Amino acid sequence: MAKVPLKEMSSYSTSLSSISGGRASFTMKFSSYELVPADVQEKLLKEYADSQADE
């Protein structure tokens, strides 16, 4: 069992299948919301502002 960010799970199924030869499986369950670190938040806000400016 582990707690990981949802973003990190986006390619986990494919990786797990490759590593286990298709025999392993996993389940996910929501645990909680967490604060985003300030540096990551700034990066996300900048990317969002840039995408809005492009439109």
Buried (B, 14 or more C-beta within 10 A) or exposed (E): EEEEEEEEEEEEEEEBEEEEEEEEEEEEEEEEEEEEEEEEEEEEEEEEEEEEEEE
